[in-house]
Amino acid sequence: MSEVQRRKYSQEEKNAIFDGEFMPHIDSMYNFGYRLTFDEDDAKDLVQDTYLKAYRFINSFEQGTNAKAWLFRILKNSFINEYRKKSKQPTKVDYQEVETYYNSDDVHYQSTSDLRAESVKDMLGDEISNALNSLAVDFRTVIILCDLEGFTYEEMAKILDIPIGTVRSRLHRARNLLKEKLQGYAQNMGYNTDVDEENIE
Amino acid sequence: MEMNDNPTGERKTKCSDESKCFELLESILDGELQDSGKEVLKDKLAKCQPCFEHYHLEQAIRDVLKTKCTKQAVPTELADLIRRQIQDIK
């Protein structure tokens, strides 16, 4: 069957797909939008925009394929094409604060032995969240897609339009950067790390 | 160190190919290497201390990300707003 000449869905089918396959992902979509923009209104706009586009182009969605990945791809493209262009100012919220934490001294991530699983388990939601939010958007995105939303590398490759090898290496780099941030928190908060006591002011 | 369950004794303290091993462990945690991954994992965790620690650290980070970064409350009116807009373009 030709992929280009897709069938057209009837109104009933459209409604069923929209309600049954698209709307259940609204929580994940909003969370993704919020973590991209750090702004509730912008996240709402992005999600709305994504759902309108999804409805408009519903005939190019193949029923039975991964609706969540399809929606995430639209949201990611909307963010890149529209939101990023119109937003000239740097991202708001705790970004600045988090950045100053790490700019003073170079915290080169070298080995996991400096950061302990136990310290990570003890961290508060805000610390984890701030560490994630402080990553550059490309790195943040792969962690969100993989660790928060559970997409496979193959799905991520399609959502992001990059090869699987790039997904893997970008994730690896993103995780190292995240660990640097967490390590910074752990040291500043006096958690047990191998280099404790040195950096506490 | 917790769970030192290696029956043959000490794990090696240096990993000969850390960055490659760590990337592999991350792929296993991500569920990308199904059955073959389990054997590799078992072997690495039993024999190599840096790999053992890296694996548990990565797992802890995934757990906290999943439990602490996915609870952004969706505005209650958002779903209704979307449905109304869809009605308009139908």
Interface residues (C-beta under 8 A of the other chain):
Chain A: Q11 F18 M23 I26 D27 S28 Y30 N31 Y34 R35 E40 A43 K44 V47 Q48 Y51 L52 Y55 R56 S111 T112 S113 L115 R116 A117 E118 V120 K121 M123 L124 G125 I128 S129 L132 I143 I144 C146 D147 L148 T152 Y153 R168 S169 L171 H172 R175 L178 K179 L182
Chain B: E18 F22 E23 E26 S27 D30 G31 E32 P50 E53 H54 H56 L57 E58 Q59 A60 I61 R62 D63 V64 L65 K66 K68 C69 T70 Q72 V74 P75 L78 A79 L81 I82 Q85 I86 I89 K90
